[in-house]
Amino acid sequence: MNEKAVKKNILKNPSFQAILTSLICIIIGLLIGYIVLLLINPAGAGEAIKTIILNFLSRSSSAAQMKALGNTMAKTAPLLMCALSICFCYKVGLFNIGAAGQYEAGACFGLYAALAWHMPWFICLIIAAIAGAVIGAISGALKAYRNVNEVISGIMLNWIMLYLTNMMLNKVKDPTSPYTIKISSANKGALIPMAGLNTLFANNKTVTLAVPLAILFAILIWVILSKTKFGYELKATGYNKEAAMYAGMKEKQNIIVTLAIGGALAGVGAAFLFLTGYQEWSTTQTSVPGMGFNGIAATFLGGLHPIGTIFASFFIQSITDGGALIDKSVYPSQISDLISSLIIYLCGFVLFFKHIINNAVSKRDTGGPNVNDVPVEPAADKDDKKEGGDK
Protein backbone atom coordinates (compact mmCIF):
# COMPACT_ATOMS: atom_id res chain seq x y z
CA MET A 1 0.00 0.00 0.00
CA ASN A 2 1.49 3.34 -1.02
CA GLU A 3 1.87 6.36 1.23
CA LYS A 4 -1.06 8.24 -0.33
CA ALA A 5 -3.43 5.32 0.31
CA VAL A 6 -2.26 5.06 3.92
CA LYS A 7 -3.01 8.77 4.48
CA LYS A 8 -6.50 8.34 3.02
CA ASN A 9 -7.21 5.37 5.30
CA ILE A 10 -6.04 7.31 8.36
CA LEU A 11 -8.27 10.27 7.52
CA LYS A 12 -11.25 7.91 7.17
CA ASN A 13 -10.59 6.32 10.57
CA PRO A 14 -13.26 7.47 13.09
CA SER A 15 -10.76 7.45 15.98
CA PHE A 16 -8.29 9.60 14.07
CA GLN A 17 -11.11 11.97 13.09
CA ALA A 18 -12.16 12.26 16.74
CA ILE A 19 -8.60 13.14 17.79
CA LEU A 20 -8.16 15.58 14.92
CA THR A 21 -11.45 17.40 15.58
CA SER A 22 -10.63 17.62 19.30
CA LEU A 23 -7.28 19.20 18.45
CA ILE A 24 -9.05 21.68 16.16
CA CYS A 25 -11.37 22.65 19.04
CA ILE A 26 -8.40 23.08 21.39
CA ILE A 27 -6.40 25.21 18.95
CA ILE A 28 -9.34 27.49 18.12
CA GLY A 29 -10.26 27.79 21.83
CA LEU A 30 -6.68 28.74 22.77
CA LEU A 31 -6.45 31.17 19.87
CA ILE A 32 -9.62 33.01 20.92
CA GLY A 33 -8.38 33.01 24.54
CA TYR A 34 -5.13 34.57 23.36
CA ILE A 35 -7.05 37.26 21.45
CA VAL A 36 -8.98 38.09 24.65
CA LEU A 37 -5.68 38.37 26.55
CA LEU A 38 -4.38 40.70 23.84
CA LEU A 39 -7.44 42.91 24.22
CA ILE A 40 -6.94 43.11 28.00
CA ASN A 41 -3.20 43.82 27.90
CA PRO A 42 -1.13 42.99 24.80
CA ALA A 43 2.20 43.38 26.61
CA GLY A 44 1.99 40.16 28.63
CA ALA A 45 -0.53 38.20 26.56
CA GLY A 46 2.09 35.87 25.09
CA GLU A 47 3.51 34.98 28.49
CA ALA A 48 0.02 34.51 29.95
CA ILE A 49 -1.18 32.07 27.28
CA LYS A 50 2.15 30.23 27.53
CA THR A 51 1.65 29.85 31.31
CA ILE A 52 -1.89 28.57 30.82
CA ILE A 53 -0.74 25.95 28.30
CA LEU A 54 2.41 24.84 30.13
CA ASN A 55 0.97 24.95 33.68
CA PHE A 56 3.37 22.88 35.82
CA LEU A 57 6.15 23.11 33.20
CA SER A 58 6.32 26.86 33.84
CA ARG A 59 7.73 26.20 37.34
CA SER A 60 11.39 27.04 37.87
CA SER A 61 12.71 23.73 39.25
CA SER A 62 12.03 20.09 38.41
CA ALA A 63 10.89 19.38 41.98
CA ALA A 64 8.37 22.22 41.81
CA GLN A 65 7.21 20.97 38.41
CA MET A 66 6.60 17.45 39.72
CA LYS A 67 4.76 18.74 42.79
CA ALA A 68 2.53 20.96 40.61
CA LEU A 69 1.95 18.02 38.25
CA GLY A 70 0.86 15.98 41.27
CA ASN A 71 -1.68 18.66 42.23
CA THR A 72 -3.08 18.66 38.69
CA MET A 73 -3.36 14.87 38.67
CA ALA A 74 -5.03 14.85 42.09
CA LYS A 75 -7.77 17.14 40.69
CA THR A 76 -7.90 15.29 37.38
CA ALA A 77 -9.14 12.12 39.11
CA PRO A 78 -12.47 13.62 40.33
CA LEU A 79 -12.89 15.52 37.06
CA LEU A 80 -12.41 12.29 35.12
CA MET A 81 -15.06 10.55 37.23
CA CYS A 82 -17.56 13.36 36.55
CA ALA A 83 -16.68 13.22 32.85
CA LEU A 84 -17.22 9.44 32.83
CA SER A 85 -20.58 9.97 34.53
CA ILE A 86 -21.72 12.29 31.75
CA CYS A 87 -20.12 10.16 29.02
CA PHE A 88 -21.77 6.95 30.22
CA CYS A 89 -25.23 8.51 30.34
CA TYR A 90 -24.78 10.29 27.02
CA LYS A 91 -23.90 7.02 25.33
CA VAL A 92 -27.28 5.76 26.50
CA GLY A 93 -29.06 8.82 25.15
CA LEU A 94 -29.30 10.77 28.43
CA PHE A 95 -27.72 14.13 29.26
CA ASN A 96 -26.64 13.89 32.90
CA ILE A 97 -26.32 17.58 33.77
CA GLY A 98 -27.17 16.49 37.32
CA ALA A 99 -23.63 15.12 37.76
CA ALA A 100 -22.88 18.18 39.92
CA GLY A 101 -25.65 17.25 42.37
CA GLN A 102 -24.52 13.62 42.43
CA TYR A 103 -20.99 14.88 43.09
CA GLU A 104 -22.34 16.92 46.02
CA ALA A 105 -24.14 13.85 47.38
CA GLY A 106 -20.86 11.91 47.26
CA ALA A 107 -19.05 14.72 49.08
CA CYS A 108 -21.84 15.01 51.66
CA PHE A 109 -22.14 11.38 52.69
CA GLY A 110 -18.51 10.45 52.04
CA LEU A 111 -17.23 13.22 54.31
CA TYR A 112 -19.93 12.64 56.92
CA ALA A 113 -19.05 8.95 57.09
CA ALA A 114 -15.39 9.86 57.51
CA LEU A 115 -15.80 12.63 60.09
CA ALA A 116 -18.93 11.65 62.04
CA TRP A 117 -18.86 7.86 61.83
CA HIS A 118 -15.05 7.46 61.54
CA MET A 119 -15.31 4.91 58.76
CA PRO A 120 -12.27 3.69 56.78
CA TRP A 121 -11.65 5.16 53.34
CA PHE A 122 -13.04 2.26 51.28
CA ILE A 123 -16.33 2.29 53.22
CA CYS A 124 -16.55 6.07 52.74
CA LEU A 125 -15.94 5.51 49.04
CA ILE A 126 -18.79 2.99 48.82
CA ILE A 127 -21.13 5.29 50.77
CA ALA A 128 -20.27 8.19 48.43
CA ALA A 129 -21.03 5.97 45.41
CA ILE A 130 -24.39 4.88 46.87
CA ALA A 131 -25.34 8.49 47.67
CA GLY A 132 -24.57 9.61 44.12
CA ALA A 133 -26.42 6.59 42.70
CA VAL A 134 -29.57 7.41 44.72
CA ILE A 135 -29.65 11.00 43.41
CA GLY A 136 -29.08 9.73 39.87
CA ALA A 137 -31.82 7.11 40.28
CA ILE A 138 -34.30 9.81 41.33
CA SER A 139 -33.75 11.60 38.00
CA GLY A 140 -33.96 8.24 36.24
CA ALA A 141 -37.26 7.30 37.89
CA LEU A 142 -38.78 10.69 37.05
CA LYS A 143 -37.64 10.23 33.45
CA ALA A 144 -38.84 6.61 33.16
CA TYR A 145 -42.24 6.87 34.84
CA ARG A 146 -43.25 10.52 34.42
CA ASN A 147 -41.21 11.50 31.35
CA VAL A 148 -39.61 14.38 33.28
CA ASN A 149 -36.60 15.58 31.31
CA GLU A 150 -33.41 14.55 33.12
CA VAL A 151 -31.90 17.99 32.49
CA ILE A 152 -34.70 19.72 34.43
CA SER A 153 -34.71 17.25 37.34
CA GLY A 154 -30.90 17.22 37.37
CA ILE A 155 -30.61 21.00 37.67
CA MET A 156 -33.18 21.09 40.46
CA LEU A 157 -31.40 18.32 42.37
CA ASN A 158 -28.07 20.16 41.98
CA TRP A 159 -29.38 23.00 44.16
CA ILE A 160 -31.29 20.76 46.56
CA MET A 161 -28.13 18.73 47.21
CA LEU A 162 -25.97 21.86 47.60
CA TYR A 163 -27.96 23.13 50.57
CA LEU A 164 -28.56 19.66 52.00
CA THR A 165 -24.79 19.09 51.93
CA ASN A 166 -24.16 22.43 53.65
CA MET A 167 -26.63 21.52 56.41
CA MET A 168 -25.29 18.02 56.99
CA LEU A 169 -21.61 18.91 56.91
CA ASN A 170 -22.24 21.88 59.21
CA LYS A 171 -22.32 19.25 61.97
CA VAL A 172 -18.73 18.21 61.26
CA LYS A 173 -17.19 21.58 60.46
CA ASP A 174 -14.28 23.26 62.19
CA PRO A 175 -15.64 25.53 64.96
CA THR A 176 -13.28 28.33 63.90
CA SER A 177 -14.04 28.28 60.15
CA PRO A 178 -16.79 27.44 57.67
CA TYR A 179 -14.81 24.43 56.42
CA THR A 180 -15.18 20.82 57.49
CA ILE A 181 -12.66 19.36 59.90
CA LYS A 182 -9.44 18.16 58.28
CA ILE A 183 -9.59 14.40 57.77
CA SER A 184 -5.87 14.12 58.52
CA SER A 185 -6.51 15.26 62.10
CA ALA A 186 -9.94 13.65 62.70
CA ASN A 187 -9.70 10.25 60.99
CA LYS A 188 -6.50 9.35 59.14
CA GLY A 189 -7.99 5.99 58.22
CA ALA A 190 -10.43 7.80 55.95
CA LEU A 191 -7.64 9.17 53.76
CA ILE A 192 -7.20 7.29 50.48
CA PRO A 193 -3.79 5.56 50.62
CA MET A 194 -0.88 7.04 48.67
CA ALA A 195 0.63 3.60 47.98
CA GLY A 196 4.03 5.19 47.31
CA LEU A 197 2.75 7.39 44.47
CA ASN A 198 3.61 10.53 46.42
CA THR A 199 7.33 9.77 46.11
CA LEU A 200 7.08 10.15 42.33
CA PHE A 201 5.75 13.70 42.69
CA ALA A 202 8.17 15.40 45.08
CA ASN A 203 6.43 13.93 48.15
CA ASN A 204 3.07 15.43 47.16
CA LYS A 205 0.67 13.80 49.64
CA THR A 206 -2.43 14.55 47.56
CA VAL A 207 -1.43 12.04 44.86
CA THR A 208 -3.14 8.83 45.97
CA LEU A 209 -4.67 5.64 44.64
CA ALA A 210 -7.51 7.83 43.37
CA VAL A 211 -5.51 8.59 40.20
CA PRO A 212 -4.97 4.98 38.97
CA LEU A 213 -8.44 3.99 40.22
CA ALA A 214 -10.05 6.72 38.08
CA ILE A 215 -8.17 5.42 35.03
CA LEU A 216 -9.34 1.87 35.81
CA PHE A 217 -12.92 3.13 36.03
CA ALA A 218 -12.53 4.67 32.56
CA ILE A 219 -11.35 1.34 31.13
CA LEU A 220 -14.17 -0.49 32.93
CA ILE A 221 -16.81 1.86 31.48
CA TRP A 222 -15.37 1.36 27.99
CA VAL A 223 -15.53 -2.44 28.43
CA ILE A 224 -19.13 -2.31 29.73
CA LEU A 225 -20.37 -0.12 26.90
CA SER A 226 -18.46 -1.79 24.07
CA LYS A 227 -18.00 -5.42 25.02
CA THR A 228 -21.00 -6.53 27.08
CA LYS A 229 -24.63 -7.43 26.48
CA PHE A 230 -25.58 -5.15 29.36
CA GLY A 231 -23.92 -2.17 27.66
CA TYR A 232 -25.55 -3.04 24.35
CA GLU A 233 -29.01 -3.10 25.93
CA LEU A 234 -28.41 0.23 27.64
CA LYS A 235 -27.31 1.86 24.37
CA ALA A 236 -30.22 0.30 22.50
CA THR A 237 -32.63 1.81 25.02
CA GLY A 238 -31.02 5.21 24.51
CA TYR A 239 -31.20 5.01 20.72
CA ASN A 240 -34.85 3.94 20.57
CA LYS A 241 -36.84 3.27 23.73
CA GLU A 242 -39.84 1.86 21.86
CA ALA A 243 -37.70 -0.53 19.79
CA ALA A 244 -35.91 -1.71 22.93
CA MET A 245 -39.24 -2.37 24.60
CA TYR A 246 -40.42 -4.29 21.52
CA ALA A 247 -37.25 -6.41 21.68
CA GLY A 248 -38.07 -7.39 25.25
CA MET A 249 -35.65 -5.03 27.02
CA LYS A 250 -36.71 -3.37 30.27
CA GLU A 251 -36.47 0.20 29.01
CA LYS A 252 -37.66 1.91 32.23
CA GLN A 253 -35.27 -0.11 34.35
CA ASN A 254 -32.41 0.63 31.95
CA ILE A 255 -32.98 4.40 32.20
CA ILE A 256 -32.94 4.28 36.01
CA VAL A 257 -29.89 2.00 36.10
CA THR A 258 -28.01 4.24 33.66
CA LEU A 259 -28.51 7.40 35.70
CA ALA A 260 -27.79 5.49 38.92
CA ILE A 261 -24.44 4.31 37.52
CA GLY A 262 -23.71 7.84 36.31
CA GLY A 263 -24.54 9.15 39.79
CA ALA A 264 -22.29 6.56 41.43
CA LEU A 265 -19.37 7.63 39.22
CA ALA A 266 -19.86 11.31 40.10
CA GLY A 267 -20.21 10.45 43.81
CA VAL A 268 -16.94 8.51 43.73
CA GLY A 269 -15.39 11.53 42.00
CA ALA A 270 -16.19 13.69 45.04
CA ALA A 271 -14.69 11.08 47.33
CA PHE A 272 -11.55 11.04 45.17
CA LEU A 273 -11.08 14.74 45.93
CA PHE A 274 -12.18 15.18 49.55
CA LEU A 275 -10.85 11.87 50.90
CA THR A 276 -7.34 12.76 49.74
CA GLY A 277 -7.28 15.74 52.10
CA TYR A 278 -6.64 18.06 49.15
CA GLN A 279 -9.37 20.42 50.29
CA GLU A 280 -12.32 20.70 52.69
CA TRP A 281 -15.96 21.45 51.98
CA SER A 282 -17.12 24.99 52.73
CA THR A 283 -20.49 24.87 54.49
CA THR A 284 -21.26 28.45 53.39
CA GLN A 285 -20.93 27.59 49.71
CA THR A 286 -23.65 29.23 47.60
CA SER A 287 -22.75 27.97 44.13
CA VAL A 288 -22.85 24.50 42.64
CA PRO A 289 -19.29 23.05 42.32
CA GLY A 290 -17.88 23.47 38.84
CA MET A 291 -16.43 19.95 38.73
CA GLY A 292 -19.66 18.46 37.39
CA PHE A 293 -19.93 21.07 34.65
CA ASN A 294 -16.24 20.85 33.72
CA GLY A 295 -16.91 17.17 33.18
CA ILE A 296 -19.10 18.17 30.21
CA ALA A 297 -16.08 19.83 28.56
CA ALA A 298 -13.86 16.80 29.21
CA THR A 299 -16.52 14.40 27.88
CA PHE A 300 -17.10 16.15 24.57
CA LEU A 301 -13.43 17.03 24.10
CA GLY A 302 -12.63 13.35 24.62
CA GLY A 303 -14.85 12.48 21.66
CA LEU A 304 -17.50 10.91 23.92
CA HIS A 305 -15.12 7.99 24.45
CA PRO A 306 -14.14 6.83 27.97
CA ILE A 307 -10.45 6.47 27.03
CA GLY A 308 -10.34 9.82 25.22
CA THR A 309 -11.94 11.35 28.31
CA ILE A 310 -8.84 10.48 30.36
CA PHE A 311 -6.62 12.75 28.26
CA ALA A 312 -9.28 15.43 27.87
CA SER A 313 -9.81 15.59 31.66
CA PHE A 314 -6.10 16.07 32.24
CA PHE A 315 -5.96 18.83 29.62
CA ILE A 316 -8.99 20.70 31.02
CA GLN A 317 -7.61 20.51 34.56
CA SER A 318 -4.14 21.51 33.38
CA ILE A 319 -5.30 24.72 31.68
CA THR A 320 -7.51 25.47 34.70
CA ASP A 321 -4.50 25.22 37.00
CA GLY A 322 -2.41 27.16 34.49
CA GLY A 323 -4.98 29.98 34.56
CA ALA A 324 -4.40 30.29 38.31
CA LEU A 325 -0.69 30.99 37.71
CA ILE A 326 -1.02 34.04 35.46
CA ASP A 327 -0.55 37.59 36.74
CA LYS A 328 -3.90 38.23 38.45
CA SER A 329 -3.20 41.94 38.80
CA VAL A 330 -3.50 42.18 35.01
CA TYR A 331 -5.52 39.18 33.82
CA PRO A 332 -8.46 37.38 35.46
CA SER A 333 -7.75 33.76 36.38
CA GLN A 334 -11.14 32.89 34.87
CA ILE A 335 -9.55 33.14 31.41
CA SER A 336 -8.98 29.37 31.59
CA ASP A 337 -12.70 28.89 32.29
CA LEU A 338 -13.40 30.99 29.20
CA ILE A 339 -11.14 28.76 27.11
CA SER A 340 -12.85 25.63 28.50
CA SER A 341 -16.25 27.13 27.67
CA LEU A 342 -15.12 27.94 24.15
CA ILE A 343 -13.90 24.38 23.70
CA ILE A 344 -17.31 23.04 24.85
CA TYR A 345 -19.02 25.36 22.36
CA LEU A 346 -16.69 24.32 19.55
CA CYS A 347 -17.30 20.64 20.33
CA GLY A 348 -20.82 21.31 19.06
CA PHE A 349 -19.25 21.73 15.61
CA VAL A 350 -17.45 18.36 15.69
CA LEU A 351 -19.83 16.85 13.14
CA PHE A 352 -19.27 19.87 10.90
CA PHE A 353 -15.49 19.42 11.12
CA LYS A 354 -15.84 15.70 10.35
CA HIS A 355 -18.06 16.58 7.38
CA ILE A 356 -15.31 18.82 5.99
CA ILE A 357 -12.69 16.08 6.49
CA ASN A 358 -14.88 13.44 4.83
CA ASN A 359 -15.61 15.73 1.89
CA ALA A 360 -11.89 16.39 1.42
CA VAL A 361 -11.13 12.65 1.52
CA SER A 362 -13.96 11.90 -0.95
CA LYS A 363 -12.59 14.42 -3.44
CA ARG A 364 -9.15 12.79 -3.19
CA ASP A 365 -10.62 9.31 -3.58
CA THR A 366 -12.41 10.18 -6.84
CA GLY A 367 -9.07 11.12 -8.37
CA GLY A 368 -10.50 11.70 -11.86
CA PRO A 369 -11.70 14.92 -13.38
CA ASN A 370 -14.92 16.52 -12.23
CA VAL A 371 -18.05 15.65 -14.21
CA ASN A 372 -18.36 19.28 -15.18
CA ASP A 373 -14.88 19.17 -16.69
CA VAL A 374 -15.65 16.31 -19.14
CA PRO A 375 -15.60 17.72 -22.69
CA VAL A 376 -18.96 17.80 -24.43
CA GLU A 377 -19.10 17.12 -28.13
CA PRO A 378 -20.19 20.20 -30.12
CA ALA A 379 -23.73 20.13 -31.42
CA ALA A 380 -22.56 20.83 -34.99
CA ASP A 381 -20.34 17.72 -34.98
CA LYS A 382 -23.24 15.62 -33.78
CA ASP A 383 -25.39 16.90 -36.62
CA ASP A 384 -22.65 16.17 -39.17
CA LYS A 385 -22.34 12.61 -37.94
CA LYS A 386 -26.07 12.19 -38.02
CA GLU A 387 -26.19 13.46 -41.60
CA GLY A 388 -23.32 11.17 -42.59
CA GLY A 389 -25.14 8.23 -41.07
CA ASP A 390 -28.33 9.07 -42.99
CA LYS A 391 -26.43 9.11 -46.24
MOCOR-V795343 format. One record per backbone hydrogen bond with DSSP energy under -1.0 kcal/mol. CO is the residue of the C=O (numbers start at 1). NH is the residue of the N-H. If there is no record, write none. Layout:
# MOCOR-V795343
co=CO nh=NH
co=CO nh=NH
This chain:
# MOCOR-V795343
co=2 nh=6
co=3 nh=7
co=4 nh=8
co=5 nh=9
co=6 nh=10
co=7 nh=11
co=8 nh=12
co=13 nh=17
co=14 nh=18
co=15 nh=19
co=16 nh=20
co=17 nh=21
co=18 nh=22
co=19 nh=23
co=20 nh=24
co=21 nh=25
co=22 nh=26
co=23 nh=27
co=24 nh=28
co=25 nh=29
co=26 nh=30
co=27 nh=31
co=28 nh=32
co=29 nh=33
co=30 nh=34
co=31 nh=35
co=32 nh=36
co=33 nh=37
co=34 nh=38
co=35 nh=39
co=36 nh=40
co=37 nh=41
co=44 nh=48
co=45 nh=49
co=46 nh=50
co=47 nh=51
co=48 nh=52
co=49 nh=53
co=50 nh=54
co=51 nh=55
co=54 nh=57
co=55 nh=58
co=56 nh=59
co=61 nh=65
co=62 nh=66
co=63 nh=67
co=64 nh=68
co=65 nh=69
co=66 nh=70
co=67 nh=71
co=68 nh=72
co=69 nh=73
co=70 nh=74
co=71 nh=75
co=72 nh=76
co=73 nh=77
co=75 nh=79
co=76 nh=80
co=77 nh=81
co=78 nh=82
co=79 nh=83
co=80 nh=84
co=81 nh=85
co=82 nh=86
co=83 nh=87
co=84 nh=88
co=85 nh=89
co=86 nh=90
co=87 nh=91
co=89 nh=94
co=90 nh=93
co=95 nh=97
co=96 nh=99
co=98 nh=102
co=99 nh=103
co=100 nh=104
co=101 nh=105
co=102 nh=106
co=103 nh=107
co=104 nh=108
co=105 nh=109
co=106 nh=110
co=107 nh=111
co=108 nh=112
co=109 nh=113
co=110 nh=114
co=111 nh=115
co=112 nh=116
co=112 nh=117
co=113 nh=119
co=120 nh=124
co=121 nh=125
co=122 nh=126
co=123 nh=127
co=124 nh=128
co=125 nh=129
co=126 nh=130
co=127 nh=131
co=128 nh=132
co=129 nh=133
co=130 nh=134
co=131 nh=135
co=132 nh=136
co=133 nh=137
co=134 nh=138
co=135 nh=139
co=136 nh=140
co=137 nh=141
co=138 nh=142
co=139 nh=143
co=140 nh=144
co=141 nh=145
co=142 nh=146
co=142 nh=148
co=149 nh=153
co=150 nh=154
co=151 nh=155
co=152 nh=156
co=153 nh=157
co=154 nh=158
co=155 nh=159
co=156 nh=160
co=157 nh=161
co=158 nh=162
co=159 nh=163
co=160 nh=164
co=161 nh=165
co=162 nh=166
co=163 nh=167
co=164 nh=168
co=165 nh=169
co=168 nh=171
co=169 nh=172
co=172 nh=181
co=174 nh=177
co=178 nh=283
co=179 nh=174
co=182 nh=186
co=183 nh=187
co=187 nh=190
co=188 nh=191
co=189 nh=121
co=193 nh=209
co=194 nh=197
co=197 nh=200
co=198 nh=201
co=198 nh=203
co=198 nh=204
co=204 nh=207
co=208 nh=211
co=209 nh=213
co=210 nh=214
co=211 nh=215
co=212 nh=216
co=213 nh=217
co=214 nh=218
co=215 nh=219
co=216 nh=220
co=217 nh=221
co=218 nh=222
co=219 nh=223
co=220 nh=224
co=221 nh=225
co=222 nh=226
co=223 nh=227
co=228 nh=232
co=229 nh=233
co=230 nh=234
co=231 nh=235
co=232 nh=236
co=233 nh=237
co=234 nh=238
co=235 nh=239
co=236 nh=240
co=240 nh=244
co=241 nh=245
co=242 nh=246
co=243 nh=247
co=244 nh=249
co=245 nh=248
co=249 nh=251
co=250 nh=254
co=251 nh=255
co=252 nh=256
co=253 nh=257
co=254 nh=258
co=255 nh=259
co=256 nh=260
co=257 nh=261
co=258 nh=262
co=259 nh=263
co=260 nh=264
co=261 nh=265
co=262 nh=266
co=263 nh=267
co=264 nh=268
co=265 nh=269
co=266 nh=270
co=267 nh=271
co=268 nh=272
co=270 nh=274
co=271 nh=275
co=275 nh=192
co=281 nh=180
co=282 nh=285
co=290 nh=294
co=291 nh=295
co=293 nh=296
co=294 nh=298
co=295 nh=299
co=296 nh=300
co=297 nh=301
co=298 nh=302
co=299 nh=304
co=300 nh=303
co=305 nh=309
co=308 nh=312
co=309 nh=313
co=310 nh=314
co=311 nh=315
co=312 nh=316
co=313 nh=317
co=314 nh=318
co=315 nh=319
co=316 nh=320
co=317 nh=321
co=318 nh=322
co=319 nh=323
co=322 nh=325
co=327 nh=330
co=327 nh=331
co=332 nh=335
co=333 nh=336
co=334 nh=338
co=335 nh=339
co=336 nh=340
co=337 nh=341
co=338 nh=342
co=339 nh=343
co=340 nh=344
co=341 nh=345
co=342 nh=346
co=343 nh=347
co=345 nh=348
co=346 nh=349
co=347 nh=350
co=349 nh=353
co=350 nh=354
co=351 nh=355
co=352 nh=356
co=353 nh=357
co=354 nh=358
co=355 nh=359
co=356 nh=360
co=357 nh=361
co=358 nh=362
co=359 nh=363
co=360 nh=364
co=361 nh=365
co=362 nh=366
co=363 nh=367
co=366 nh=368
co=370 nh=373
co=371 nh=374
co=378 nh=382
co=379 nh=383
co=380 nh=384
co=381 nh=385
co=382 nh=386
co=383 nh=387
co=384 nh=388
co=385 nh=389
co=386 nh=390
co=387 nh=391
